Amino acid sequence: MSIDISLLGELRVFRGGEEVALPASRKARALLAFLVATDRPHRRERLCELLWDLPDDPKAALRWSLSKLRKVVDDPDRPRIIADRERVAFRTEGIGVDLRTVYDRLQPGADALSVEDLEELARQLAPVLLDGLDGAGDDGFASWLMAEREDALAARVKVLRALAGRADVDPSSARKWRRLLQEADPLATLPDQPDPEPAAAVSAPVAANALRAQRIGFCKVRDGTNIAYATIGSGRPLLKAANWLNHLEFDWASPIWGGSFAELARDRTFVRYDERGCGLSDWDVEDLGFDAFVEDLEVVADSLGLDRFPLLGISQGAAVSIEYAVRHPERVSGLILIGGYAAGWRHLCSPEEQARREAVLTLTELGWGTDNPAYRHIFSQTFMPDAPPEGLAWFDDFQRRTTSPRNAARFQNAFGLIDVRDRLGRVRAPTLVLHSKLDQRIPLELGRDMAMGIPGAEFVPLDSRNHILVNQEPAWTVCFATIGRFLAEHGI
């Protein structure tokens, strides 16, 4: 008897065209969904980790779930669930799986399909993939489910973009498809409009849409620290290493970060995360050292299943990105480093400069959390001396809301201890280094030296005094146009 399985919307199983009842257990249904969607064998231990807590009896729970699922999908002469003492798999040969059918139909490209086919695909892709299975497993299951949903959303965006741009779609339907496209991807450029110049700022409605559209998740590092990450957009991934300072929720309303992030997410799946000690990640952490920063990046990439991707590092995030690229050369397709350095102030500064920075550390811990912005203003003016007053005022308040006074001082100390100079020559990925000529925070020569140490790196000086580029300055446009050109040239 024929079996069809639907993953789009709630998990459903049909035998001979008739829907059959699934086990009441969400974990059993999640197990079936995972086996069908991945279509490969899994070790029993891994399945137990994904779906059952240690206080339970995971092995017994797995056996019970498999027994219930066999009654739904197995035929007497053809078992579908194949299990031995080590592994479990689901045999999908001859079974219709709606998600796989959709992906197969899109294989030639959405533009090659008829309007009727595209409309049917848009209808199929509209429901939330595996709706109702959130929270059925651990963080690993949640990350897998999020990645699957992102792939389905990317497919839906392709279909809606094709429909919105078709000349043979009547005007009223075209308006509907354009509206649905912008709801699915608030940062999408409509097909019948030319690509705009990079926006000077993100408007309040676009920022609100981006905040709603981004998907926030959490992953846990070996020391127990919870790291918050967010994804937005569709297409090939671009991962940004954390830097001083970000907040997944507050960034979009920022006159500093909002426009930059919108530009990066325009044609890609843009991934970023909050550093341990700030933002939505855990603040009360014992380790705020360089190796911990690198491990946070590793865990985010692993949790989202990113196999190969370009990596963006800003400020101290450049050193973290370099270390990750050396440790994982097979996964980094390109490095983009902005305002970065290979060695921190404790290695390079004069005794007088070190004494000044030590004094700033004390001022930070004592005054960061007060209503008087003078302490935080020390940083705002060195980060962005040419920012407008409203931008500086926003950054002052943003820093206070992003981390604690103690962590702000600890971050400054940790950044001063960074040293990846011996790693530069081992970078194998194509690398673009951008640096403001009159950077008040990280001098130009530090960015230049970093570029000189990386084999084949391209170095682009920018006409700016700002460590963090602001949207209104010409250097911002040059920076993002150069990034776009670099990604296109290397096909990454």
CORVEN-V818867 format. One record per pair of residues at least 12 apart in sequence whose ideal C-beta (glycine too) atoms are under 8 Angstrom apart, sorted by the first residue. I is the first residue (numbers start at 0). J is the second residue. Records with the same first field share a line. If there is no record, write none. Layout:
# CORVEN-V818867
I = J  J
This chain:
# CORVEN-V818867
0 = 14  15  74
1 = 14  15  16  93  95
2 = 14  72  79  93  94  95
3 = 16  94  95  96  97
4 = 35  94  95  96  97
5 = 97
6 = 32  35  36  96  97  98  128  129
7 = 97  98  101  123  124  126  128  151
8 = 126  127  128  130
9 = 126  129  130  131
10 = 28  31  32  129  131  132
12 = 31  71  72
19 = 71
20 = 71
21 = 71
22 = 64  67  68  71
24 = 64  67
25 = 131  132  135
26 = 50  51  60  64  135  136
27 = 63  64  67  68
28 = 132  135
29 = 50  129  132  135  136  140
30 = 46  50  61  64  65  68
31 = 68  71  72  89
32 = 129  132
33 = 46  49  50  140  143
34 = 80  87  88  89
35 = 89  91  96
36 = 96  98  129  147
38 = 89  91
39 = 88
40 = 81  86  87  88
41 = 86  87  88
42 = 85  86
43 = 58  61  82  84  85  86  87
46 = 61  87
47 = 60  61
48 = 137  139
49 = 136  137  139  140  143
50 = 135  136  137  140
52 = 137
61 = 87
65 = 80  82  87
68 = 80
72 = 89
78 = 90
79 = 94
97 = 123
98 = 128  151
101 = 120  123  124  154
102 = 154
104 = 116  120
105 = 120  154  157  158
109 = 157  158  160  161
110 = 161
112 = 161
114 = 162  165  167  168
117 = 158  161  162  165
118 = 162
120 = 154  158
121 = 155  158  159  162  176  179
124 = 151  154  155  158
125 = 155
127 = 148
128 = 144  147  148  151
129 = 144  147  148
132 = 144
138 = 217  218  219  302
139 = 302
141 = 216  217
142 = 216  218  302  303  304
143 = 304
145 = 214  216  230  303
146 = 303  304
148 = 214
149 = 214  230  233  268
152 = 183  184  233
153 = 233  234  268
155 = 183
156 = 180  183  184  187  233
157 = 233
159 = 176  179  180  183
160 = 180  187  190
161 = 190
162 = 176
163 = 176  177  180  189  190  191
164 = 189  190  191
177 = 189
181 = 208
184 = 212  232  233
185 = 205  208  209  211  212
186 = 205  209  212  231  232  261  264  265
187 = 265
188 = 265
196 = 476
197 = 258  262  475  476  479  480
198 = 258  261  262  470
199 = 258  470  471
200 = 254  257  258  470  471
201 = 251  257  258  261
203 = 252
205 = 261
206 = 251  252  257
207 = 251
209 = 231  251  257  260  261  264
210 = 248  251  252
212 = 231
213 = 229  230  231  247  251
214 = 229  230  231
215 = 227  228  229  247  279
216 = 228  229  230  302
218 = 298  299  301  302
219 = 298
220 = 275  291  294  295  298
221 = 294
222 = 284  285  286  291
224 = 275  280  281  284  286  291  295
225 = 280  281
226 = 272  273  275  280  281  295  298  299
227 = 247  272  273  278  279  280
228 = 247  270  271  272  273  299  302  303
229 = 247  270  271  272
230 = 268  269  270  303
231 = 260  264  268  269
232 = 264  265  266  267  268  269
233 = 267  268
234 = 266  267  268
235 = 267  268  308  491
236 = 267  268  269  270  303  305  308
237 = 263  267  268  269  270  308  309  311  486
238 = 270  271  296  299  300  305  308  309  310  311
239 = 263  269  270  271  272  310  311  312  313  316
240 = 296  310  311  312  313  316  317  319  320  323
241 = 271  272  273  274  292  295  296  316  319
242 = 274  312  313  314  315  316
243 = 274  314  315  410  414
244 = 274  277  278  397  398  401  402  410
245 = 271  273  274  277  278  401
246 = 273  277  278  279  397  400  401
247 = 271  272  273  278  279
248 = 279
249 = 397  400  401
250 = 271
253 = 393  397
254 = 387  389  390  393  469  470
255 = 383  386  390  393  394  397  467  469  470
258 = 470  475
259 = 468  470  475  479
262 = 479
263 = 311  479  482
270 = 299  303  305
272 = 295  296  299
274 = 292  295  410
275 = 287  291  292  295
276 = 402  403  406  409  410
277 = 401  402  406  410
278 = 401  402
280 = 295
282 = 402  403  406
287 = 406  409  410  413
288 = 413  416
289 = 318  319  322  413  416  417
292 = 315  319  413
293 = 319  322  323  326
296 = 319  320  323
297 = 323  326  327
300 = 323  327  330
305 = 330
306 = 330
307 = 329  330  331  332
308 = 330  331  332  491
309 = 331  332  333  334  335  486  491
310 = 323  324  331  333  334  335  428
311 = 335  336  337
312 = 334  335  336  337  339
313 = 336  337  338  339  467
314 = 337  338  339  340  440  441  466  467
315 = 339  340  343  414  417
316 = 339
317 = 336  337  338  339  340  449
318 = 339  340  341  417  419
320 = 334  336  339
321 = 334  336  341  419  422  423  426  449  453
322 = 419  422
324 = 426  427  428
325 = 422  425  426
328 = 427  428
331 = 428
332 = 428  429  489  491
333 = 428  429  430  431  485  486  489  491
334 = 426  428  429  430  431  453
335 = 430  431  433  482  485
336 = 430  431  432  433  446  449  450
337 = 433  434  468  478
338 = 433  434  435  438  440  441  446  466  467
339 = 432  434  441  445  446  449
340 = 417  441  445  446  449
341 = 417  418  419  420  422  423  445  448  449  452
342 = 417  418  419  420  445
343 = 414  415  416  417  418
344 = 356  414  415
345 = 415  416
346 = 415  416  418
347 = 445
356 = 411  415
359 = 377  411
360 = 408  411  412
361 = 408
362 = 374  377
363 = 404  407  408  411
364 = 404  405  407  408
365 = 404
366 = 404
367 = 398  399  403  404  407  408
368 = 399  403  404
372 = 392  395  396  399
375 = 394  395  398  399
376 = 391  395
378 = 398
379 = 391  394  395  398
380 = 439
381 = 439  440  466
382 = 394  439  440  465  466  467
383 = 465  466  467  469
384 = 439  464  465
385 = 463  464  465  469  472
386 = 465  469
387 = 469  471
390 = 469
420 = 452
423 = 449  452  453
424 = 452  453  454
426 = 453  454  456
427 = 454
429 = 455  485  489  491
430 = 450  453  455  456  457
431 = 456  457  459  481  482  485
432 = 446  447  449  450  453  456  457  458  459
433 = 446  459  461  478  481  482
434 = 446  447  458  459  460  461
435 = 460  461  462  463  464  465  466  468  474
436 = 460  461  462  463  464
437 = 463  464
438 = 463  464  465  466
439 = 464  465  466
440 = 466
441 = 466
443 = 460
446 = 458
447 = 460
457 = 485
459 = 477  478  481
461 = 474  477  478
462 = 474  477
